[in-house]
Amino acid sequence: MKLNQLRYIHEVANRGLNISAAAEALYTSQPGMSKQIRALEEELGVEIFARSGKHLTQVTPAGEQILEATARLLQEARNIRAIADDFVAENRGHLSLATTQTQARHALPRVVQDFRQRFPNVALHMHQGTPMQIAELAARGQVDFAIATEAIELFDDLVMLPCYRWNRCVVVPEDHPLAQQQGPLTLADLAAHPLVTYVFGFTGRSKLDEAFQAAELEPEVVFTATDAEVIKTYVGLGLGVGIIARMSFDATHDQGLIALDASHLFEPSVTNIGFRRGTHLRGYMLEFIELFAPHLTPEVVDRALQARSPDERARLQQELEAAMAG
């Protein structure tokens, strides 16, 4: 049994049993990968994948258990390499992130800038996508950290730590009736206008829907997008009233628009950072986490890694949320 053979079956399973895609991802040949998978099956005496002709059709029952063990072994192999790198090249390596456009554009630039100044020999790679895509990248071990707000239930295989709270603002043209209104906005005020906001599943959108449902209001959402810049563009064209993350509005840049406070209308959202359980976090990885969320010190991260029971994790979560509130 060879480590490369385990990498092959792991990648094939992650690529929907597509050997060509797996071979391309691992920079090897399809015939060579197929031959090595067959050799592994012969050595083990069981089929990992069922076949129809030359095509893989499904994972066998034995294969499911072998793949689970393989994932753990490959994680430990990465940990061994990371431990060695800490001694050989303490401040040299790679760090990969998966996140949404809002985080990449508004929450991370200063953190990335500070991190690069401290660790100029660490290459940073950022992947942007939907919460589902982010969760898949992290679960497969294709990124070190996942940073997300929505759909946290997708990240069950990760240690997820709360980083910061944020809320929303309403964006309208300067001559819009809501801009002239006296007193704080209400949900009814917003529901009286067509709305332009995030696609469901992005950037705290669920909190918007929950607020309107609780108030028994059915707003008319006429346009959705994943990018706040796109939302603001169409608000400027008069398509409707925009609701975006407060961090996404810049009065200097967004001329012709004004932001109205909406923090009293919606529950705040929490952005989390996550990594695979059992991962060896190198020194610069721990520093990145602390730069992004100063309350997530190496000691706190270690507590999260050591927490085994749901009660332990719940207590830590409550402590961290209290730290953010303070």
C-alpha positions as CSV (number, residue, x, y, z in Angstrom):
1,M,0.0,0.0,0.0
2,K,1.4,3.4,-1.1
3,L,0.5,6.9,0.0
4,N,0.0,7.9,-3.6
5,Q,-2.6,5.1,-4.0
6,L,-4.5,6.5,-1.1
7,R,-4.3,10.0,-2.6
8,Y,-5.7,8.6,-5.8
9,I,-8.8,6.9,-4.3
10,H,-9.4,10.0,-2.1
11,E,-9.4,12.3,-5.1
12,V,-11.5,10.1,-7.3
13,A,-14.1,9.9,-4.6
14,N,-14.0,13.7,-4.2
15,R,-14.4,14.2,-8.0
16,G,-17.6,12.3,-8.3
17,L,-15.8,9.1,-9.5
18,N,-14.4,11.0,-12.4
19,I,-10.9,9.5,-12.9
20,S,-10.0,12.0,-15.6
21,A,-10.7,15.0,-13.3
22,A,-8.9,13.4,-10.4
23,A,-5.8,12.6,-12.6
24,E,-5.8,16.2,-13.8
25,A,-6.1,17.6,-10.3
26,L,-3.1,15.4,-9.1
27,Y,-1.0,16.1,-12.3
28,T,-0.8,12.4,-13.3
29,S,-2.2,10.3,-16.1
30,Q,-5.6,8.6,-16.1
31,P,-4.2,5.2,-17.1
32,G,-1.6,5.3,-14.5
33,M,-4.1,6.3,-11.8
34,S,-6.5,3.5,-12.9
35,K,-3.7,1.0,-12.7
36,Q,-2.7,2.0,-9.2
37,I,-6.2,1.9,-7.9
38,R,-6.6,-1.6,-9.3
39,A,-3.3,-2.6,-7.7
40,L,-4.5,-1.3,-4.4
41,E,-7.8,-3.2,-4.6
42,E,-5.9,-6.4,-5.5
43,E,-3.6,-6.0,-2.5
44,L,-6.5,-5.4,-0.2
45,G,-8.6,-8.2,-1.7
46,V,-11.8,-6.0,-2.0
47,E,-13.2,-3.6,-4.6
48,I,-13.2,0.1,-3.5
49,F,-15.3,1.2,-6.5
50,A,-17.9,-0.7,-8.5
51,R,-17.6,-0.6,-12.2
52,S,-19.6,-0.8,-15.4
53,G,-17.0,-1.5,-18.2
54,K,-14.3,1.1,-17.8
55,H,-16.4,3.5,-15.8
56,L,-16.7,3.7,-12.0
57,T,-20.3,3.7,-10.9
58,Q,-20.3,3.9,-7.1
59,V,-18.3,3.3,-4.0
60,T,-18.7,-0.2,-2.5
61,P,-19.6,-0.7,1.2
62,A,-16.0,-1.7,1.9
63,G,-14.8,1.3,-0.1
64,E,-16.8,3.7,2.0
65,Q,-15.0,2.5,5.2
66,I,-11.6,2.5,3.4
67,L,-12.2,6.0,2.1
68,E,-13.1,7.2,5.7
69,A,-9.8,5.8,7.0
70,T,-7.9,7.2,4.0
71,A,-9.1,10.7,4.7
72,R,-7.8,10.4,8.3
73,L,-4.5,9.0,7.1
74,L,-4.0,11.7,4.5
75,Q,-4.8,14.4,7.2
76,E,-2.1,12.9,9.4
77,A,0.3,12.8,6.5
78,R,-0.3,16.6,6.0
79,N,0.1,17.1,9.8
80,I,3.5,15.3,9.7
81,R,4.7,17.5,6.9
82,A,3.4,20.6,8.7
83,I,5.2,19.7,11.9
84,A,8.5,19.1,10.0
85,D,8.0,22.4,8.2
86,D,7.7,24.2,11.5
87,F,11.2,23.2,12.3
88,V,12.8,23.4,8.9
89,A,11.1,26.5,7.5
90,E,9.1,28.1,10.4
91,N,8.0,31.2,8.5
92,R,7.8,29.8,5.0
93,G,4.9,28.0,3.4
94,H,1.4,28.4,2.0
95,L,-1.9,29.5,3.4
96,S,-5.1,29.1,1.5
97,L,-8.5,30.6,2.3
98,A,-12.0,30.0,1.0
99,T,-14.5,32.9,1.5
100,T,-17.2,35.0,0.0
101,Q,-16.8,38.2,-2.0
102,T,-17.9,40.4,0.9
103,Q,-15.3,39.0,3.2
104,A,-12.6,39.0,0.5
105,R,-13.2,42.6,-0.4
106,H,-14.1,44.3,2.9
107,A,-13.0,42.2,5.9
108,L,-9.8,40.7,4.8
109,P,-7.6,43.3,3.0
110,R,-6.1,44.8,6.1
111,V,-5.6,41.4,7.7
112,V,-3.9,40.1,4.5
113,Q,-1.7,43.2,4.3
114,D,-0.6,42.9,8.0
115,F,0.0,39.2,7.6
116,R,2.2,39.7,4.5
117,Q,4.3,42.2,6.3
118,R,4.9,39.7,9.1
119,F,5.3,36.7,6.9
120,P,6.7,37.7,3.5
121,N,7.7,34.2,2.7
122,V,4.2,32.7,3.1
123,A,2.2,32.5,-0.2
124,L,-1.5,33.4,0.2
125,H,-4.2,31.8,-2.0
126,M,-7.8,33.0,-1.8
127,H,-10.7,31.1,-3.3
128,Q,-14.1,32.8,-3.5
129,G,-17.4,31.0,-3.7
130,T,-20.8,30.2,-2.2
131,P,-21.0,28.8,1.3
132,M,-21.6,25.4,-0.2
133,Q,-18.4,25.6,-2.3
134,I,-16.4,27.0,0.6
135,A,-17.5,24.1,2.8
136,E,-16.6,21.5,0.2
137,L,-13.2,23.0,-0.3
138,A,-12.5,23.0,3.4
139,A,-13.9,19.5,3.9
140,R,-11.7,18.1,1.1
141,G,-8.6,19.7,2.5
142,Q,-8.1,21.9,-0.5
143,V,-8.0,25.0,1.7
144,D,-6.6,25.7,5.2
145,F,-9.4,28.0,6.4
146,A,-13.0,28.6,5.5
147,I,-14.4,32.1,6.4
148,A,-18.2,32.3,6.1
149,T,-21.3,33.7,7.6
150,E,-24.2,31.8,6.1
151,A,-25.0,28.0,6.2
152,I,-22.7,27.2,9.1
153,E,-24.5,23.8,9.4
154,L,-22.6,22.8,6.2
155,F,-19.3,23.0,8.2
156,D,-19.9,20.1,10.6
157,D,-16.5,18.6,9.9
158,L,-14.7,21.8,10.8
159,V,-13.9,23.6,14.0
160,M,-15.8,26.8,13.5
161,L,-14.9,29.9,15.7
162,P,-16.8,33.2,15.8
163,C,-14.8,36.1,14.7
164,Y,-17.0,39.3,14.6
165,R,-20.5,40.5,14.5
166,W,-21.8,42.8,11.8
167,N,-25.1,44.2,10.6
168,R,-26.7,45.9,7.6
169,C,-27.5,49.3,6.1
170,V,-30.1,50.4,3.6
171,V,-28.7,52.0,0.5
172,V,-30.7,54.5,-1.6
173,P,-30.1,57.3,-4.0
174,E,-29.7,60.7,-2.4
175,D,-33.1,61.9,-3.7
176,H,-35.0,58.8,-2.6
177,P,-38.1,59.3,-0.4
178,L,-36.5,57.2,2.4
179,A,-33.6,59.5,2.5
180,Q,-35.9,62.4,3.4
181,Q,-37.9,60.5,6.0
182,Q,-37.8,61.6,9.6
183,G,-37.1,59.1,12.3
184,P,-35.8,55.6,12.2
185,L,-36.6,53.2,9.4
186,T,-39.2,50.4,10.0
187,L,-39.5,47.1,8.2
188,A,-42.9,48.3,6.9
189,D,-41.1,51.3,5.3
190,L,-38.7,48.9,3.5
191,A,-41.5,46.5,2.4
192,A,-43.3,49.5,0.7
193,H,-40.5,49.6,-1.9
194,P,-38.9,47.0,-4.3
195,L,-35.8,45.6,-2.7
196,V,-32.3,44.8,-4.1
197,T,-30.2,42.5,-1.9
198,Y,-28.1,39.4,-1.7
199,V,-28.9,36.0,-3.2
200,F,-30.4,33.6,-0.6
201,G,-27.5,31.8,1.2
202,F,-25.1,34.8,0.9
203,T,-23.9,37.4,3.4
204,G,-26.5,37.1,6.1
205,R,-29.5,37.0,3.8
206,S,-31.3,34.6,6.1
207,K,-31.5,37.3,8.8
208,L,-33.3,39.6,6.4
209,D,-35.9,36.9,5.5
210,E,-36.4,36.0,9.2
211,A,-37.0,39.6,10.2
212,F,-39.7,40.2,7.5
213,Q,-41.3,36.8,8.3
214,A,-41.5,37.6,12.0
215,A,-43.2,41.0,11.1
216,E,-45.6,39.1,8.8
217,L,-44.4,41.2,5.8
218,E,-43.8,40.0,2.3
219,P,-41.3,42.4,0.6
220,E,-40.9,42.4,-3.2
221,V,-37.3,41.4,-3.9
222,V,-36.9,42.4,-7.5
223,F,-33.1,41.8,-8.0
224,T,-30.5,39.7,-6.1
225,A,-26.8,39.4,-6.5
226,T,-23.8,37.9,-4.6
227,D,-21.8,41.1,-4.8
228,A,-22.6,44.3,-2.9
229,E,-20.9,46.4,-5.7
230,V,-23.5,44.9,-8.2
231,I,-26.3,45.6,-5.8
232,K,-25.2,49.3,-5.3
233,T,-25.0,49.7,-9.1
234,Y,-28.6,48.7,-9.6
235,V,-29.8,50.8,-6.7
236,G,-28.1,53.7,-8.4
237,L,-30.1,52.9,-11.6
238,G,-33.3,53.2,-9.6
239,L,-34.2,49.5,-9.6
240,G,-35.0,49.5,-5.9
241,V,-33.9,49.9,-2.3
242,G,-30.7,48.1,-1.4
243,I,-29.9,46.1,1.7
244,I,-26.2,45.3,2.1
245,A,-23.6,44.6,4.7
246,R,-22.7,47.9,6.4
247,M,-19.0,47.2,5.8
248,S,-19.7,47.2,2.0
249,F,-20.7,50.9,1.9
250,D,-18.0,53.6,1.4
251,A,-19.4,57.1,1.3
252,T,-16.3,58.4,-0.6
253,H,-16.5,55.7,-3.3
254,D,-20.3,55.3,-3.4
255,Q,-21.1,58.8,-4.5
256,G,-24.8,59.5,-5.3
257,L,-25.9,57.0,-2.7
258,I,-26.5,57.3,1.0
259,A,-26.5,54.6,3.7
260,L,-29.3,54.5,6.3
261,D,-28.9,52.6,9.5
262,A,-30.7,49.3,9.6
263,S,-29.0,47.6,12.6
264,H,-32.2,48.0,14.7
265,L,-34.2,46.1,12.1
266,F,-32.2,42.9,11.8
267,E,-30.4,40.5,14.1
268,P,-26.6,40.8,13.8
269,S,-24.8,38.1,11.8
270,V,-21.6,36.4,12.9
271,T,-18.7,35.6,10.6
272,N,-16.8,32.5,11.5
273,I,-13.4,31.0,10.6
274,G,-13.0,27.2,10.4
275,F,-10.5,24.5,9.8
276,R,-10.5,20.7,9.7
277,R,-10.5,18.9,13.0
278,G,-7.2,17.3,13.7
279,T,-5.3,19.8,11.6
280,H,-1.8,20.8,12.8
281,L,-1.9,24.6,12.7
282,R,1.5,26.1,11.9
283,G,2.7,29.2,13.8
284,Y,1.8,31.6,11.0
285,M,-1.7,30.0,10.7
286,L,-2.4,30.8,14.3
287,E,-1.1,34.3,13.8
288,F,-3.5,34.8,10.8
289,I,-6.5,33.7,13.0
290,E,-5.5,36.2,15.7
291,L,-5.0,39.0,13.2
292,F,-8.5,38.4,11.9
293,A,-10.1,38.0,15.3
294,P,-7.9,39.2,18.2
295,H,-9.9,37.3,20.8
296,L,-9.0,34.0,19.0
297,T,-5.6,33.6,20.7
298,P,-3.5,30.4,20.2
299,E,-4.7,29.3,23.6
300,V,-8.4,29.7,22.6
301,V,-7.8,27.8,19.4
302,D,-6.1,25.0,21.3
303,R,-9.2,24.8,23.6
304,A,-11.4,24.5,20.6
305,L,-9.3,21.7,19.2
306,Q,-9.3,19.9,22.6
307,A,-13.1,20.3,23.1
308,R,-14.7,16.9,22.6
309,S,-18.2,17.1,23.9
310,P,-21.1,19.3,22.7
311,D,-21.3,20.9,26.1
312,E,-17.6,21.9,26.0
313,R,-18.0,23.4,22.6
314,A,-21.2,25.2,23.6
315,R,-19.5,26.8,26.6
316,L,-16.6,27.9,24.5
317,Q,-18.9,29.4,21.9
318,Q,-20.7,31.4,24.6
319,E,-17.4,32.7,26.0
320,L,-16.2,33.8,22.5
321,E,-19.5,35.5,21.7
322,A,-19.3,37.4,25.0
323,A,-15.7,38.4,24.1
324,M,-16.9,39.8,20.8
325,A,-19.7,41.7,22.5
326,G,-17.1,43.2,24.9
